[in-house]
């Protein structure tokens, strides 16, 4: 092998290895985000208990605001980083939990409940959001612990093969397309909802402004 | 060997090396997290003493909120970083403390008590949390100190004990402990979810101070 070949090999490795390493790091970081999101979501009673004991409104507001920001930003970030599960090339070539895409879809459903209903005031909505989140987390953790991270365990090889995306690419891709369709539907519903809500609230404001202008011009006309 | 084979070998090396480096870094940071969270938990009387000296309510509130936020985030970080103890491949490849998974279970139990009880105002809960943290610290530090950090200088019988306490030289036990840890995590997680679904996310624990 000539020095040029070695140089080419190192260059290719840096490009391919760097990209694989980046994806692998994000995938390895996802359990952290999932766990943190779950803990913050489930820890709401504890946060509320602490909030009640604040002597001043300012302290309570800062506490609640920090909690909400962290909790919801983490959910959004987890969904954003789960986008790898919707990229066919990566799903078919890298060892990922086979139900990762479904987990991301359930995470989006949980977010959609938060966006469409007042989860922090409505107990039913909170329960629904919790259920979606727990189902998503279970779909993520199960294959991760017992398939992707258990290749050294011979007795789990069957499970490992079935639940790792690159050893069972057909099922992985089918699940991915189903989840992608689900994500598309939820996103479209959120889009239409946001548009209608904006139309409604802006329409109401415009109507009020028009009425106010009418009253003023009427009053001005009467004055003349 | 051709260019493709060499490329593949280098890529494998980069990925495996980076993964082991990341896990090794997490394992090295965990003792610091354990020490910091123990210090903050045991330093509660000092914080309370300081709060009493504040002349402004805002300062007292902020100090208390920052204290509990730091303390609890460290506990959550401890649980999250201990997730590697659940992965069979990781425990059988890397040098980790054998009972690190049990230490994580103790931390998770602490979080569960904080969720369902009131350790900051209920003495029984506080004692329980303190015991769990103490036992968890033992589960982490004994195999870390006498296993992971001693096996290069130990000889004879001590080396045998030291190797027993390290996950990759006692892979069968490490994997079994990993499964037990996973089961305990699942059970406690299910309890937490059940509690939150039942209460609808409201603070249902009795308010001990208001009585």
Interface residues (C-beta under 8 A of the other chain):
Chain A: X1 X5 X6 X8 X9 X10 X12 X13 X16 X17 X18 X20 X21 X24 X25 X28 X31 X32 X35 X36 X38 X39 X42 X43 X44 X45 X46 X48 X49 X50 X52 X53 X54 X55 X56 X58 X59 X62 X63 X66 X120 X123 X124 X126 X127 X130 X131 X134 X144 X145 X149 X150 X151 X152 X153 X156
Chain B: X1 X2 X3 X4 X6 X7 X10 X11 X14 X15 X18 X19 X22 X57 X58 X60 X61 X62 X65 X68 X69 X76 X79 X80 X81 X83 X86 X87 X88 X89 X90 X92 X93 X111 X114 X115 X118 X120 X175 X182 X189 X192 X193 X195 X196 X197 X199 X200 X201 X202 X203 X204 X205 X207 X209
